[in-house]
Amino acid sequence: MIYYFDSKNPKAPAQMGRLLTDMVIQKILPHQEIVILCIGSDRSTGDSLGPIIGHQFRNFISPGIYLLGDLNQPVHAANLNYCIKSMQKTFDNPFIIAIDASLGKEDHIGMMTLGSGPLKPGLGVKKKVA
């Protein structure tokens, strides 16, 4: 299921946070490490959501939670495969929370989307992913 939150609503971050917490609690395994993967480019305003969020989260990460991707070391299309391989070597079955900007329907502009399952890179621009 996919949930949408209006970014202009001051209650939206708390509502989204509660729902995300519930989703993680339902799906995470005991002792599973959490990786917050902030995806995007620091060179494009429209694709910088991930690195900006990573930069803002950097000082609020708790033990057992790991953050990848920020303004200093962004995770983007050119290094995503390397990052995934590095995660596979570093973590044993991590619980990954991905944060990424996206293209979508016009009526979704300004909305934050929360869902369970994989991201589909390039779908908004009709790219075919191998």
Secondary structure, DSSP 8 states (H G I E B T S, - for coil): -EEEEETT-TTHHHHHHHHHHHHHHHH--TT--EEEEEB--TT-GGG-HHHHHHHHHGGG--TTEEEE--SSS-B-TTTHHHHHHHHHHH-SS-EEEEE------GGGTTEEEEESS---TTGGGT----
